[in-house]
Amino acid sequence: MLEWTALIITLLGLGFLVVKAPQWLIPLLGVSVALEISSTWYPDLGFVGSLLGIVSLTRFVSVALILAALWRVISRGETRARLIGLIRNPVAVILLIYLAFGALSFVYSADGGSTLKEVVRLGVLFGVFLSMALLVDEDYLLFPFHAVHLAALALLPLTLYEGITRNFIWHGENLISTKYVRVNATFVDPNIFARFLILGIVANLVLQLFSSSRWGKYFYWLVLPLLLVQLVFTGSRGGILTLGLILVLALVLLPRKRVILGLMGLCTLGGVATLFLKPEVWKRMLLLTKGIAATSPERKDLIEAGIAIFKDHPLLGTGLGTFQTVFLQDYSHLRTVPDGATLSHTTVLTIGAELGVVGLLIVLVFWVALLGVLYDLHRHTKGSFSIFSYEYQRYILAAGYALWALAIFISSQGEGRFFEDPILWLSCGGLAYLNARVRARGTG
């Protein structure tokens, strides 16, 4: 009964937002990503549930966002014009090509059912991309950053509770070993929780740059350590490495370098403190020097399988979404951990195995297109000497979205979920919108 009540409340609430306030669905999607635990809230929906995949708040918000954008396209001529312009955006073109190639792989797929499911899932996420670019406006561009930042901070009490008491509210039986306690909060996996915290840290940096009051800047500085403390509790080696790389990239992409350097200094102090307070975290990090076989034998199996599949199907791969099937059917001899993971955790290898060299080239062009859009926005800042100019502020927002996409990509090399992460498509939608706005302003 409680599950059906949760479903009815969710659908009614989202229906109200679709009709009355569709822009609020965008930040809500950022919050819903943090609630993977919501997959336990709803009843079995049978065929509808199988179409949606994992029934969660994220899936419901994604569908609501697409419906709201579709209604705008039908009812408003200016939104239809924006849609036509959006389809010509380089990022949109490449994402559409990736989706089309994934659909084409059904012809030779080793598992047609898995390929079809993956195409449907990516199709919904492409709809999220379009919806973000069509529904967002100037007044709401910062809202996704606020949403992710506040959601990450809101998880602090639960993080501390789980880390101190070892009582987990979800999937806790897999998180405690004799040596380490890894907190997952409302996520299915501590590494994905770590990724979300890094997105929260990037959001903090962006919001600092837009804060015009001294007290606002103090607030963002004061809460940064809280996000870092949570990251330590995840025990995620990939998360810590991702944060280091993202800070280096932020130093290149964002203005006011002293803010980034200050955060780097804060991370250094935090690392020293962690060495004394939680030495087991550093022990986990140092295991990386012994190679993947010592740190995670099951990941070694997945990496070797991915390389083997790519070597045997180099051009086109085995079909979108087929890694698990092919691994278990044709490469099970590489599996040394009987009960280990069977889904690839390394995005580059996943794409290489499933879509071959062609798929990898599409991803490479995707990054060229995305960074090209960012460079184009930066080019429009020339002559704008104030960081508070319209062009510079749009660039800062675009850099924030690009850093989100980069953080997801870097993190996905150790945990998967690159094209599967809704925040990636939200980021691309924000970049496409900003590019169109700045170009229109420049030619207007």
N, C-alpha and C positions, 0 to 999 in steps of 0.2 A: 504493500500500500504506500509506504514511504517513497519507494522508487517511482511509482506512477505519479505521486504528488510532485516530486522533484521534476519529473518530465513535463508535467502540465505547467508548473510555474516557470520553467525555463522557456517553453514555447510561447507562453503568453507574454513574458517579459521581452523576448526577442521580437515577437510580432509587434509589440508597442514601439520598440526602437526602429524597426523597419519602416513603420508608417510615420512616426513623429520625430525621430531624432537619429537618422541613419549614420551621421558622422560619429556618434558615440560607439557604434559597433567596432570602429577601428581600434581605439584604445582597449575596448573590452576584449578583443582578440588577443592583444598582448597579455592581458591578465589571465585569460583562459588557458593560454599556453602553460602558465605556471601551475595549473590545476589538472595535471594528468590524472590525479586521484579521482576526478569527476567521472572517469570511466566506470567507477563502482557505484555511482549514484543512480543510474538509470536501469530500467527493466530490459529484458531481452525483447528486441523489436523485430525478430524474425528476419524476413527478406529485406526490409528497410535497413535493419542493422547490418546485414551482410553487405549491402551497397555502400553504407557509410564507413565500413571497416570497424575500427574501435569507436563505439558510441561514447562521445565525450562532449564536454562543453565547447571545446575547440572546434569540433566538427559542426555543432549546431550554430555557433557564431559564424563560422565560415560560410555555411549555406545561407544564413540570414543576411550576411554582407553581400553575397552575390545576388540574392533576391532584391535587396534594396537598390543595388546598382542597376539591375535589369529594369526595375520600375522607373528609375530616373531616365534610362535610355529610351524607354517607350514613351514617357510622358513629357520629356523636355528636349527640345531641339538642340539647345546648346550642349547638352550632355552627349547627344549623338555625334555632334561635331568634335567634341573632345575625344570620343572613342575612335573616330576615324584618324585623328591626329596621333593618338596613342599607339595604334597598331603600327604606325610607321617608325616609332621609336626603336633605336637599335637594340636595346635590352629586350623589348617586347618581341621583336623579330626573332632573336636568338632563342628566347625561351619557347616561342611557338615552334621553332624548328626542332628543338630538343624533344618537345612533346610529340610532334609529328613523326620524328624518327623512332621514338619509343613505340608509337602506335604501329608504325610500319614493321617493327621487329616482330609483331604478332605472326607475320607470314612464316618466319623460320624459327619461332620461339621454341625452346625446349619445354616450356610449360605455358601454354596459351592462357590458361585460367589466371595464373599469377601475372602475366603480362597485361591482361585485360584489366585486372584489379588495379595495377599500378598506373595504367593509363587513365583510368577513372579518377584515381586519387590525385594525380598530377593535373588532370583537367580541372578539378575543383580548386586546386591551389593556383592554377593560372587564372581562374575566375577571381580568386582573392587578390591577385596582382592587379587585374583590371579594375576591380571594385575599389581598391585603395586609391588608385590613380584617378578614378572618376568621382569618388565621394568626398575625398579630402579637399579642404580649401585652406587659405592662408591662416585662418584663425585656429586651425586644428593640427597644424604640422608638428607642433611640439607634444601633442597629447600622447602619441605612442611612447615617447621617451618618458614622460611623466608616469604613464601606466606601468611600464616595465620596471622603472626605478622604484616606485612605491610598492609594487607587488614583491620585488626582491627584498625590500626592507621589511615588509609585513611578515615575511617568513622567518625573521630573526628569532622570535620567541619559540617557535616550533623547532628551529634548528638547535637552539641551546637546550631545549627540553630533551630532544632525542639524543643529542650528543652527550649530555650529562647523565641522563637516566638509563640510556640504552633501551628505551621503550619507543618503538616505531609504530606510527599509525598506519603504515602501508608497506607491505613487502619487507618487513623488518627481519624476517628469519634469514634473509640472504645477506645481511649487511654487517653482521657481527662476526668477527673471527677472534682467535685467541690474542691477536696482536693489535688489530685496528678496529675502530668504530667509524663507519662511513655513513654520514647523514644524507638522506634523500628527500626529507621533508614531504612535499606533495608530489614529487616526481617518482617515476618508476625506477630511475637509476641515478646514483649520485653524480655521475659524469654529466648527465643532461642538466641536473640541478646546477652544477658548476658552470655550464655554458650559459644558463639563464642569468646567473650572478654576474658573469662577465658582460653580458648585454646590459645589465643594470649599472655596472661601473662605467661603460661607455656612455650610457644615458646620463649618468651623473656629470661626466665631463662636458657633454653638450649643454646640459642645463646650466652648469656653472657659467659657461660663456654667454648665456642669454640672461643671466641674473643681473639686474641693474642695481640691486641694493647690497650693502655690505653684509647685512644680516643674512640675506639669502645665500651669499657666497660662504659665509661661516657655516650655515646649515649643511650645505653640500659637502664641505670639508669634514664636518663632524661625523656625518653618516658614512663616509667612505670606509673608515676602519671597520664598521659593522658589516659591510658587504665582504670585506677581505676576511674577517673572522669566519663568516659563513663558508667562504671558499675553502678555508683551512679545514673546516669540519667535514667537507665532502671527501677529503682525502684524495682528490682527483689529480693525478699527475698530469694528465692531458689538460685539465683546466688551468693548472698553474703555468704550464708551458704556453698555452694559448694566451693567457693574460700577458705574459712577458712579450710575446710577439705583437700583440695588439697594442701595447703601450709604445713599442718602437714605431709601429705604423701610425699611431695617433700623433706621435712626435713629428712625423713627416706631414700628415694631412691636416692637423688642426692648428690654428693660430694660438698665440699666447702659450709658448712652449714652457714657460715656468710652471704652469698648472700641471702639465704632463710630467715634467721633471720632479715636481713636488710629490706627485703620486708615486713615481718610481722610488723616490726616497722613502716614502711611507711604506711601500712594499718591502724595501730593504730592511727597514726597522722591524716590520712585521715578520720577515723571514728570520731575523736574529731572535726575536721573541719566541717564535715557533720552535726554533732549535732547542730552546730551554724548556718550554711549556709542553710541546707535543713533539718530542724527538722522533716518534714513530712516523710522522709525516715525511721527515727528511730521509728516514730509512727507506720508505717507499720510493722516494724520488731517486735515491742512489741506486736502487735496484735496476734502474734504466740503463746504467753503465754496464750491466752484465748481459744485456741483450734481451730480445723479446722472448726467447725460450725460458729465461729465468723469471721474467716478470709476469708473463701470461702465456702458458703453453697453448691454450685454446686459441688465442689470437694468432699465435705462430701458425697453427693449423689453417686458420682462415686466410692468412696472408699467403701461405704457400699454395693453398687451393686457388686463390684469386690469380696468382701469377701463372699457375698451370693452366687454368681455364683460358686466360688471355693468350698464352702461347699457342694453345690448340685452336682458338677461334679469334685470331688477331684483328681481322678487318671489321666484322659486324657483331662479334660477340654471340651470346647464346639467347638474347632476348631480354627486354626490360623486365626486371623483377624476378629473374630466374636463378639467381646465384644459389639460394638455398637448395632448390630442387636439383640443380646440376651437381652441387657439392655432395649432396647425400646419395645421388644415384650413380655418378660416374667418377667421383674423386674421394669416395669415402675411405679409401686406403690411406689417405693423407691425414685422417682424423686420429689423433693420438689420445685425445680426451673424450671418452665415450659419451659423457653427459655434458660436454661443452657446448658453447654457442654455435649455431649453424648459420646465422645471418652475418654477412660481412660488416665489419666495423671500420673499414677504410674506404672512404668515398672514391678516391681515385682508382683503387683496385676494383671496387664494385662496378663502376662505370666501364672500366676497361674490360672486365669479364663479361658484362651484360651487353654492352654496345660497341665494344672494340675500339679501334683507333678512330673511327668516325665519331663515336660518342665523346671520346677524349678531346678531339679537335673542336667539337661543338662547345664543350665546357671551356676550352681555352679561348675561343672566340667570345663566349659569354663574358669572361673576365676582361677581355680587351674592350668590349662594348661598354661594360659597366664603368670601368676606369676611364674610358673615353668620355662618357657622359659627365663624370666627376671633373675631369680636366676641362671640359667645355664650360662647366659652371664656374670653375676657378678662373678661366680665361676672361669671363665676364666681370670678374672683380678688379681687373686691371684699371687703374684710374680711380678706384674707390678706396681712398686712403683710410677711411674710418672703418673699424670692425663693425660698427653699428649701421653701416649702409645697407640698403636693401639687398644688393648683390652679394655682399659678404655674408650676411645672415643666411641667405638661401644656400650659399656654399657650405657654411658650417652645418646646416641641417643635412645637406647631401653627404658631407663627409661622415656625419654620424651614422646615417643609413648605410653608407659603404663600409664603415667599420663593423657594423652589425653583420653584414653579409660576409665580410672577411673572417670575423670571429666564428661564425657558424661553419665556414669552410675549413678553417684550421682545426677547429674542434672535431669536425666530422672525420678527420683522418684517424682519430682514435676511437670514435664512438658511432660513426655513421650519421644518418639523418642530415643530409645536406639539402637536396631538393625536397625532402619530406618535411622540412621545418617551415611552418607558416610565417615565422618572422622573416625568413629570407625573402619570401614573395611580398610581404608587407614592405620590406626595405626597398625592393626593386620598384614597387609601385610608387613609393615616395620619391625615389630618384627620377622616375619617368615624369611625374607631375612637376617636380622642381625644374627639370630641364625644359619642359614645355612652357612653364611660366616665365622663366628668365629669358628664353628665346623670344617669346611673344613681347615681353617688355623691351627687349633690345631692338626689335623691329617695329615696335609700335610708335 
